[in-house]
Amino acid sequence: MSDQASLTCINCQRNEDELPLTEWRMAGNFFWVCPECLPLLIHRRAEVMPRWNLATRATPATGGRDA
């Protein structure tokens, strides 16, 4: 599990004292996302993942394109 000091949303930087956070993992990296920023990860993944310094990959659900 991630270090307590890093329990902030990867997008808005709010911490677990302000709202719930969920832990995610990709390519060996752990990150936290709050419920308000989760739609960005779901619907605008190709846009936000480079900004969050996370690797992007094409997925079969998008026909070889990132969503």
Secondary structure, 3 states (H helix, E strand, C coil): CCCHHHCEECCCCCECCCCCCEEEEECCEEEEECCCCHHHHHHCHHHHHHHCCCCCCCCHHHCCCCC
